[in-house]
Amino acid sequence: MYKIFGFRNDEYLGKVGIVEFSIPKSGTYAYLLGNFNAFNEGSFRMREQRSRWSIKIELPEGFWYYAFSIDGNYVLDPENEERANFRRVSYKAEIKANIAKIYSGEKFYHYPSVSYLYSLGHYTYIRFRALKGSTKKVFFVEKKKYEMEKKAADDLFEYFEVKIPKQTKLSYYFEVHSKDGILHYGDFEVDLKEQSKKYCVPFWVFDRVFYQIMPDRFANGNPENDPKDEIRFGNISHHGGDLEGILQKISYLKELGVNALYLTPIFESMTYHGYDILDYYKVAKKFGGDTVFEEFITKMKREEIKVVLDGVFHHTSFFHPYFQDVLKNENKSKYRNFYRITGFPVVSKEFLELLNSDIPWNEKYKKLKSFKWNYESFFSVWLMPRLNHDNEEVREFIKDVTHYWLRKGISGWRLDVAHGVPPKLWKEVRENLQESAYLIGEVMDDPRLWVFDKFHGTMNYPLYEAILRFFVNEEINAQEFLNWLELLSIYLGPVEYTMYNFLDNHDVDRMLGLLQDKRKYVCALVFLFTYKGIPSIYYGSEIGMDNTKGAFMERSRTPMVWDMEKWDKELFEITRELIKLRKTSKALQIGAFEPIEFKDGLLLYKRVHKDEDILVGINYSKKRVAIKETPKQVLLGHLDGKYLGPFSFFIAHSL
């Protein structure tokens, strides 16, 4: 069941409910799951309280989907009959879930929290919320009277917004027109200079375009460091890529135009992907080791390319020395509370005998999966035991590792399985780091509990979900797509501008492979580069690399193709031009988003900053469409008079 213990005004999110979720006790451990943590174990561990598992969290008002995990098993709330089918294309979730309705009963709402009032670029943005169907018009009154535009709607509310030239101080109220008459709401005074201190961002991120590399799959610069021993999953193994290989391709990165790199884990591990870390303080020998890393950072700084590393702090490797100490010394190990151990022995004698046998890794790994073990792990994978984030030593360990590599010259972190780690821990990590560090969390669903004072942004899976539904599945039209965009904007406020946006990455299929049509892919790519947030390219997508057959997450991880005869050179050139435009346009980086026409398959919008006015048109349909607003100068793409051809685009100056 869930109980609401009251509401409060949060300085970031506006009104939040204090909610207790509980379920009759069974099993040995329990977690709360929901779309607030992508239904992932780890982040919201429940406590035993009067023969029940219980936890209190704070959630913004609205409808939330939830369930529980008991001893790793998915369990619905038996005391809440409100259930629905929950679906996310982006992380392949199709499940039955309970619904929690978090609502204070307040028909109208505004509070000068960061998501409801903020300045960015040339404008100050003000938001107002009303119960669905309760309002005809809303006006923002501050010296002048401005009619607010209805921006979006969710299950409960409608949201209104007005933007005005950037202010330093505001004294204002709202005039609400409803069927019951006219209401004056609030009397607010805000110092926007103080307000801006609540959300500080490293400003270097705004003109960056990221390029994601899986080092093992990019380029083999030194075959002598290729690993000899490895854990193999089926036919999946190392390909020999390393940091020296990336260094040898700097000229390629410069030609493409990217100016920030996100590297998947480069630390000592036994797998090619590196998400099973053995030593957090050493760069893997297979990638060149610490000496090559120092050279790598020095040269990237010289080229003004920022480097963000992948931090894995939800779990470690089974073979990490700390976990090996637990295996050896069991209850007497000083690291027994470093992990989520559920009993001793941690693994059976038969498990260890098989593990240490001479059977080939491919066969051994499959057999080991059939054993039971007494510890929590990442997605029930024995190789990746889960850390105990309640342990102060674990928290200090994470803070020390993140700080250590920033001192070594990196510019930020992408935190793996961030939604499986308590948000409060990420807040501690953020407070421990310099303000110039860019923190991105892997949060695969609603990111509101994970941003503002935790991450500067998350991997933008909510935007990716909308992209999949519009561009790939074509299950929503342009109007519905716009509502999705505007709702995300309402929820995130200024954070939307520092989200890490993508069309594909190492955990999902390549977009071009999903679409099987270069014209469609280019339309999606143009949207990515002209919308709010930090755009990224996954290695090889710029040359037309497709998915391969095989296991889901492996389809997009094939080695980079360096044979130029196999490249799609037209796609490379389009990508290069989009990167160049994005890096030089303040309107695309921090400008206002102004939708003009979102109808059927047509997306027509502006990005505006001071005197720069960028007009973007994307026709995602089989029909030729007329454009209402004639641009002054087309920068990219093609417009035939006032007409935009099927599955085509243009980007232009409109002033």
C-alpha positions in Angstrom: 0.0 0.0 0.0 1.0 3.6 -0.1 0.1 6.4 2.3 0.6 10.1 1.9 1.9 11.9 5.0 1.7 15.4 3.7 3.1 17.8 1.1 5.8 20.4 1.0 7.2 22.9 -1.5 10.6 21.7 -2.8 13.1 24.3 -4.0 13.7 22.3 -7.2 10.6 20.3 -8.1 7.7 22.4 -6.7 5.1 20.5 -4.6 6.1 17.0 -3.6 4.2 14.4 -1.6 5.8 12.6 1.4 4.8 9.0 0.5 5.2 5.8 2.5 5.2 2.6 0.4 4.8 -0.7 2.3 4.0 -4.4 1.9 3.6 -7.3 4.4 7.0 -8.8 5.2 8.2 -11.9 3.4 11.6 -12.9 2.2 14.9 -11.6 3.4 15.1 -8.2 1.6 12.9 -5.8 -0.4 13.1 -2.9 -2.8 10.6 -0.3 -4.0 10.5 -0.2 -7.8 8.8 2.3 -10.1 9.2 4.6 -13.1 11.1 6.9 -10.8 14.0 4.4 -10.9 13.2 2.4 -14.1 11.9 -0.5 -11.9 15.4 -1.2 -10.8 16.6 -2.7 -7.6 19.2 -1.0 -5.4 18.2 2.6 -5.0 15.2 2.4 -2.6 15.8 -0.4 -0.2 13.0 -1.0 2.2 13.3 -1.5 6.0 11.4 -3.9 8.3 8.8 -2.0 10.3 6.1 -3.8 12.4 6.1 -7.0 10.2 6.1 -5.0 7.0 8.7 -3.8 4.5 8.5 0.0 4.4 10.1 3.1 2.9 9.3 6.8 2.6 10.2 8.8 -0.4 9.2 12.2 -1.8 7.5 12.3 -5.2 6.2 15.3 -7.3 2.4 15.4 -7.6 1.0 13.2 -10.4 0.5 9.5 -11.3 3.4 7.2 -10.6 3.8 3.5 -11.4 5.3 1.2 -8.8 5.8 -2.4 -7.6 8.2 -4.2 -5.2 11.1 -6.6 -5.4 11.2 -9.3 -2.8 14.4 -11.4 -2.8 14.8 -10.4 -6.4 11.3 -11.4 -7.4 8.9 -8.8 -9.0 5.8 -8.4 -6.7 2.7 -6.2 -7.2 1.1 -4.4 -4.2 -1.6 -6.8 -3.0 -3.3 -3.9 -1.1 -3.7 -1.6 -4.0 -6.2 -2.6 -6.7 -5.3 0.2 -9.0 -3.1 -1.4 -11.7 -2.2 -0.7 -15.3 -0.1 -2.0 -18.1 3.2 -0.1 -18.0 5.2 0.2 -21.2 8.6 1.7 -22.1 10.0 1.1 -25.6 13.3 2.7 -24.6 14.3 0.0 -22.1 11.9 -2.7 -23.3 9.6 -2.8 -20.3 6.1 -4.2 -20.7 4.8 -5.1 -17.2 1.8 -4.8 -15.0 2.3 -2.2 -12.3 0.4 -0.5 -9.5 -0.6 3.2 -9.7 0.0 5.8 -6.9 -1.9 9.0 -7.2 0.0 11.7 -5.5 -2.2 14.8 -5.3 -2.8 17.4 -2.6 -6.2 18.6 -3.9 -4.9 22.1 -4.8 -6.5 23.1 -8.0 -4.0 25.8 -8.9 -0.3 25.9 -8.1 2.9 27.9 -8.5 6.0 28.1 -6.4 9.2 29.8 -7.3 11.2 26.5 -7.4 13.8 26.0 -10.1 11.5 24.0 -12.4 8.8 26.7 -12.1 10.9 29.8 -12.4 14.4 30.1 -14.0 16.5 32.2 -16.3 18.6 30.7 -19.1 20.1 32.4 -22.1 18.2 35.6 -23.0 15.0 34.7 -21.2 13.3 34.2 -17.8 10.7 31.3 -17.8 7.7 31.2 -15.5 5.4 28.2 -15.2 1.9 27.7 -13.7 0.0 24.5 -13.1 -3.8 23.9 -13.0 -6.0 20.8 -12.6 -7.0 19.5 -15.9 -10.1 21.3 -17.3 -10.2 23.9 -14.5 -8.8 26.9 -16.3 -9.7 28.9 -19.4 -6.8 31.4 -19.3 -3.9 32.3 -17.1 -2.1 35.6 -17.0 1.3 36.4 -15.4 1.2 39.9 -13.9 4.4 41.8 -13.2 4.2 45.5 -14.1 2.7 44.3 -17.4 0.1 41.6 -17.9 1.2 38.6 -20.1 -1.1 35.8 -21.2 0.5 32.4 -20.5 0.6 29.7 -23.2 -0.8 26.3 -22.4 2.3 24.1 -22.9 1.5 20.6 -22.0 -0.8 18.2 -20.1 -0.3 15.0 -18.2 -2.7 12.6 -16.4 -3.8 15.2 -13.8 -2.6 18.7 -14.8 -2.3 21.3 -17.5 0.8 23.5 -17.5 1.2 27.1 -18.6 4.3 29.1 -19.4 5.4 32.6 -20.3 8.9 33.7 -21.2 10.0 37.3 -20.8 13.4 39.1 -21.3 15.8 38.0 -18.7 15.2 39.5 -15.2 17.2 40.0 -12.1 14.2 40.5 -9.7 10.5 39.7 -10.0 7.4 40.8 -8.0 4.4 39.0 -9.5 1.1 37.2 -9.2 -1.2 35.2 -11.5 -4.7 36.1 -12.8 -6.6 32.8 -13.3 -9.7 32.8 -15.5 -12.0 29.8 -14.8 -15.7 29.0 -15.1 -16.1 30.2 -11.5 -14.7 33.7 -12.3 -11.3 35.4 -12.0 -8.9 34.5 -9.2 -5.7 36.3 -8.2 -3.2 33.7 -7.2 -0.1 34.4 -5.1 2.1 37.3 -4.3 5.6 36.3 -5.1 9.0 38.1 -4.8 12.1 36.4 -6.2 15.7 37.4 -6.5 16.7 35.6 -9.7 20.4 36.0 -9.0 19.9 34.0 -5.8 17.6 31.6 -7.7 20.4 30.9 -10.2 22.7 29.7 -7.4 20.3 26.7 -6.8 21.3 25.1 -10.1 24.9 25.7 -11.1 26.2 24.0 -14.2 29.7 23.7 -15.8 29.1 26.1 -18.7 31.7 24.4 -20.9 29.1 21.7 -21.7 26.8 23.9 -23.8 29.0 24.1 -26.9 30.0 20.4 -26.7 29.0 17.6 -29.0 29.8 14.2 -27.4 31.2 11.1 -29.2 30.7 7.8 -27.3 33.4 5.2 -27.7 33.6 1.6 -26.5 37.5 1.5 -26.4 37.7 -2.2 -27.2 35.6 -1.7 -30.3 37.1 1.5 -31.7 40.7 1.1 -32.9 43.6 -1.2 -31.9 46.6 1.0 -31.6 48.9 -1.5 -29.9 48.2 -5.3 -30.6 50.9 -6.2 -28.0 48.5 -5.3 -25.1 45.6 -7.4 -26.5 44.3 -9.6 -23.6 45.0 -13.3 -23.5 42.7 -14.4 -20.7 39.1 -13.3 -20.7 35.5 -14.0 -19.8 33.6 -14.9 -22.9 29.9 -14.6 -23.3 29.0 -16.9 -26.2 31.1 -15.8 -29.2 31.6 -12.3 -27.7 35.2 -11.4 -26.9 37.8 -8.7 -26.9 38.6 -7.0 -30.3 41.8 -5.3 -29.0 40.8 -1.6 -29.1 42.7 0.7 -26.7 43.5 4.3 -25.8 46.4 4.3 -28.3 44.0 3.5 -31.0 41.8 6.5 -30.1 44.9 8.7 -30.0 45.8 7.5 -33.5 42.3 8.6 -34.7 42.4 12.2 -33.2 42.6 13.6 -36.7 39.4 11.7 -37.5 37.7 13.1 -34.4 38.8 16.6 -35.3 37.5 16.2 -38.9 34.2 15.1 -37.6 34.1 18.0 -35.3 33.3 16.4 -31.9 34.8 18.1 -28.9 33.9 15.8 -26.0 34.4 12.0 -25.5 32.4 9.6 -23.3 34.4 6.4 -22.9 32.8 3.3 -21.5 34.8 1.8 -18.6 38.6 1.8 -19.1 39.6 0.3 -15.7 40.9 -3.2 -15.0 38.3 -5.9 -15.7 37.9 -9.3 -17.3 35.3 -8.5 -19.9 35.6 -6.5 -23.1 32.9 -4.0 -22.0 34.5 -3.3 -18.6 31.4 -3.1 -16.4 32.9 -5.7 -14.0 35.7 -3.6 -12.5 38.6 -5.2 -10.7 40.6 -2.1 -9.8 39.1 1.4 -9.8 42.4 3.2 -9.5 44.2 1.6 -12.6 43.5 1.9 -16.3 43.4 -1.6 -17.8 46.6 -2.9 -19.3 44.6 -4.0 -22.4 43.7 -0.3 -22.9 47.3 0.9 -22.4 47.6 1.4 -18.7 48.1 4.5 -16.6 51.0 5.8 -18.7 49.1 5.8 -21.9 46.1 7.4 -20.1 48.3 10.3 -19.0 49.4 10.8 -22.6 45.8 10.5 -23.7 44.5 13.2 -21.4 47.4 15.5 -22.3 46.7 15.3 -26.0 43.0 15.6 -25.6 43.4 18.8 -23.6 45.8 20.1 -26.3 43.0 19.5 -28.9 40.4 21.0 -26.5 38.5 17.7 -26.3 36.8 17.0 -23.0 36.9 13.5 -21.6 34.1 11.9 -19.5 34.6 8.4 -18.0 32.1 5.7 -17.1 31.8 5.1 -13.4 30.4 1.7 -12.2 29.4 2.1 -8.6 26.3 0.0 -8.4 28.4 -3.2 -8.3 32.0 -4.4 -8.7 33.4 -7.5 -10.3 33.1 -10.9 -8.5 36.9 -10.9 -8.8 37.5 -7.6 -7.1 39.9 -8.1 -4.2 37.3 -6.9 -1.7 34.7 -9.5 -2.8 37.4 -12.2 -3.0 38.2 -11.3 0.6 34.6 -12.0 1.5 34.7 -15.3 -0.3 37.8 -16.3 1.6 37.1 -15.0 5.1 33.3 -15.0 5.0 31.8 -13.5 8.2 35.2 -12.4 9.4 36.0 -10.4 6.3 36.4 -6.6 6.9 34.5 -6.2 3.6 31.5 -8.3 4.5 29.4 -5.1 4.8 30.8 -3.6 1.6 28.4 -5.8 -0.4 24.8 -6.9 0.0 25.6 -10.4 1.4 22.5 -12.5 2.2 24.1 -15.5 3.8 27.2 -17.6 4.2 28.8 -19.3 2.5 28.6 -16.7 -0.3 28.8 -19.4 -2.9 28.8 -23.2 -2.7 31.8 -25.5 -2.9 30.5 -26.8 -6.2 30.4 -23.2 -7.6 34.0 -22.6 -6.7 35.1 -26.0 -8.1 33.5 -25.2 -11.4 34.8 -21.6 -11.4 38.4 -22.8 -10.8 38.2 -25.7 -13.3 39.9 -25.9 -16.7 36.6 -25.9 -18.6 36.5 -23.1 -21.3 35.1 -19.8 -20.1 32.3 -20.0 -22.6 30.9 -23.2 -21.2 31.9 -22.4 -17.6 30.0 -19.1 -17.5 26.7 -20.8 -18.8 26.9 -23.5 -16.1 27.7 -21.0 -13.3 24.4 -19.2 -14.0 22.5 -22.3 -12.8 23.9 -22.1 -9.3 22.4 -20.2 -6.4 24.5 -17.6 -4.6 24.1 -15.6 -1.4 24.5 -12.0 -2.5 22.6 -9.4 -4.4 23.9 -8.7 -7.9 23.3 -6.6 -11.0 20.3 -8.1 -12.9 21.0 -11.5 -11.1 24.4 -11.8 -12.9 26.8 -13.6 -10.6 29.8 -11.7 -12.0 28.6 -8.4 -10.7 27.9 -8.3 -6.9 25.9 -5.3 -5.7 27.6 -2.8 -3.3 26.0 -1.9 0.0 25.3 1.8 -0.4 24.2 2.2 3.2 27.8 1.5 4.2 29.8 4.7 5.0 33.0 3.1 3.7 31.3 2.4 0.3 30.2 6.0 0.1 33.6 7.3 0.9 35.1 4.8 -1.6 32.9 6.2 -4.4 33.7 9.8 -3.6 37.4 9.1 -3.5 37.4 7.3 -6.9 35.4 10.0 -8.6 37.7 12.7 -7.2 40.8 10.8 -8.0 40.2 10.7 -11.7 39.1 14.3 -11.9 42.5 15.2 -10.4 44.0 13.1 -13.2 42.4 15.4 -15.8 39.0 14.1 -16.8 36.1 16.6 -17.0 33.3 14.5 -15.7 31.5 11.2 -15.1 28.8 9.2 -16.7 27.5 7.1 -13.7 26.4 3.6 -14.7 23.1 2.1 -13.3 22.6 5.4 -11.5 18.9 4.7 -10.9 20.1 1.6 -8.9 22.0 3.7 -6.3 20.3 5.9 -3.7 19.8 9.5 -4.9 21.2 10.9 -1.6 24.5 9.2 -2.3 24.8 11.0 -5.7 24.1 14.2 -3.8 27.1 13.5 -1.6 29.2 12.8 -4.6 28.2 16.0 -6.3 29.0 18.1 -3.2 32.5 16.5 -3.0 33.5 17.5 -6.6 34.6 20.8 -8.2 31.8 22.7 -10.0 33.5 22.3 -13.4 32.8 18.5 -13.3 29.9 17.4 -15.5 27.9 14.5 -14.0 25.6 12.4 -16.1 23.5 9.6 -14.5 22.2 6.6 -16.4 18.5 7.0 -15.4 16.3 5.1 -17.9 13.0 6.7 -16.9 11.6 9.8 -15.2 14.7 11.6 -14.0 13.2 14.2 -11.6 14.5 12.6 -8.4 18.0 12.4 -9.8 18.7 15.9 -11.1 19.3 19.5 -9.9 21.4 18.7 -6.8 22.5 15.2 -7.9 23.3 15.1 -11.6 23.6 18.0 -14.1 21.6 15.8 -16.5 20.9 12.1 -17.2 21.1 10.0 -20.3 17.8 11.3 -21.8 15.8 8.2 -22.0 12.4 10.0 -21.7 13.4 12.0 -24.9 14.6 8.8 -26.5 11.3 7.2 -25.7 9.5 10.0 -27.5 11.9 9.7 -30.5 11.3 6.0 -30.7 7.5 6.4 -30.6 7.5 9.2 -33.2 10.3 8.4 -35.6 10.6 4.6 -35.3 7.2 3.1 -34.3 5.2 6.0 -35.7 2.6 5.4 -32.9 2.3 9.1 -32.0 1.7 12.0 -34.3 3.5 15.4 -34.2 1.0 17.0 -31.8 1.5 14.1 -29.3 5.3 14.3 -29.8 5.2 18.0 -29.0 3.2 17.4 -25.8 5.8 14.8 -24.8 8.6 17.4 -25.4 6.9 20.2 -23.6 5.9 18.0 -20.6 9.6 16.9 -20.2 10.5 20.6 -20.4 8.0 21.4 -17.6 9.3 18.6 -15.4 13.0 19.5 -15.8 13.2 23.2 -16.2 16.8 24.3 -16.9 18.1 20.8 -16.5 16.7 20.0 -20.0 19.5 22.0 -21.5 22.2 19.8 -19.9 20.6 16.4 -20.5 22.7 13.9 -22.5 20.7 13.3 -25.7 21.2 10.4 -28.0 19.7 8.4 -30.8 21.7 5.3 -29.9 24.3 4.0 -27.5 26.0 0.7 -26.4 22.8 -0.5 -24.6 20.3 0.0 -27.5 20.0 -0.7 -31.2 21.5 1.7 -33.7 18.8 4.1 -34.9 19.7 3.7 -38.6 19.2 -0.1 -38.2 15.8 0.4 -36.6 14.7 2.8 -39.3 16.3 1.1 -42.3 15.9 4.4 -44.2 18.7 7.0 -44.3 16.2 9.8 -45.0 14.3 8.9 -41.8 17.5 8.7 -39.8 18.7 12.1 -41.0 15.4 13.6 -39.9 15.8 12.2 -36.4 19.5 13.3 -36.4 18.5 16.9 -37.3 16.0 16.9 -34.5 18.6 15.7 -32.0 21.0 18.5 -33.0 18.5 21.3 -33.1 16.6 20.5 -29.8 17.5 21.4 -26.2 20.1 19.3 -24.5 23.7 18.1 -25.2 23.8 16.0 -28.4 25.9 12.9 -28.8 27.0 10.5 -31.5 27.7 6.8 -30.9 30.8 5.7 -32.7 30.2 4.6 -36.2 26.7 6.0 -36.6 28.2 8.9 -38.5 29.4 6.5 -41.2 26.2 4.5 -41.4 27.0 1.5 -39.2 24.0 -0.8 -38.8 23.0 -3.4 -36.2 24.2 -7.0 -36.5 22.4 -10.2 -35.7 22.8 -11.6 -32.2 22.1 -10.9 -28.5 20.2 -7.6 -28.0 22.8 -5.4 -26.4 25.6 -6.8 -28.7 23.9 -5.8 -32.0 25.2 -2.3 -31.8 28.7 -3.1 -30.4 30.5 -4.3 -33.5 34.0 -2.9 -34.1 34.3 0.5 -35.8 34.7 0.2 -39.6 37.9 2.0 -40.8 37.6 0.9 -44.5 36.4 4.2 -46.0 35.0 2.4 -49.0 32.3 1.0 -46.7 31.4 4.4 -45.3 28.3 6.3 -46.1 30.1 9.5 -47.0 27.0 11.6 -47.5 25.8 10.7 -43.9 29.3 11.6 -42.6 29.1 15.0 -44.2 25.6 15.7 -42.9 26.7 14.7 -39.4 29.8 16.9 -39.7 27.8 19.9 -40.8 25.2 19.5 -38.0 28.1 19.3 -35.4 29.7 22.4 -36.8 26.4 24.3 -36.7 25.6 23.2 -33.2 29.0 24.2 -31.9 28.7 27.7 -33.3 25.0 28.5 -32.6 24.0 30.0 -29.2 20.4 29.7 -30.2 20.8 25.9 -30.5 22.8 25.6 -27.3 20.8 27.8 -24.9 18.0 29.4 -27.0 14.3 29.2 -26.4 12.3 26.5 -28.1 9.3 28.0 -30.0 7.0 25.5 -31.7 5.3 26.9 -34.8 3.5 23.9 -36.3 3.5 20.3 -35.2 0.9 18.5 -37.3 0.8 15.0 -38.6 4.4 14.4 -39.6 5.5 18.1 -39.8 7.8 19.5 -37.1 8.3 23.3 -37.5 10.0 25.2 -34.7 12.4 28.0 -33.9 15.4 28.2 -31.5 15.9 31.8 -30.4 18.6 33.6 -28.6 19.0 37.4 -28.7 19.3 38.3 -32.4 19.9 34.8 -33.5 16.8 33.0 -34.9 17.1 29.5 -36.2 14.1 28.0 -38.0 13.9 24.2 -38.3 11.5 22.2 -40.5 11.3 18.4 -40.6 8.8 16.6 -42.8 8.5 13.1 -41.4 5.9 11.9 -43.9 5.5 10.6 -47.5 3.7 13.8 -48.6 5.2 17.1 -49.8 4.1 19.8 -47.3 3.8 23.6 -47.4 5.7 25.7 -44.9 3.9 28.7 -43.5 7.0 30.7 -42.6 9.5 31.4 -45.4 13.1 31.4 -44.1 15.6 34.1 -45.0 18.6 31.9 -45.5 18.7 28.0 -45.7 21.8 26.8 -43.9 21.4 23.0 -44.2 18.9 20.9 -46.1 16.6 21.9 -48.9 13.4 23.8 -49.3 11.6 23.9 -52.7 10.1 27.4 -52.6 7.5 27.0 -49.8 7.5 23.2 -49.9 9.4 20.6 -48.0 9.7 17.2 -49.6 9.0 13.8 -48.0 11.3 12.7 -45.2 13.4 15.8 -45.6 14.5 18.9 -43.6 15.9 22.4 -43.6 17.6 24.5 -41.1 17.6 28.2 -41.8 18.0 31.8 -40.5 14.5 33.2 -40.3 15.4 36.8 -39.5 
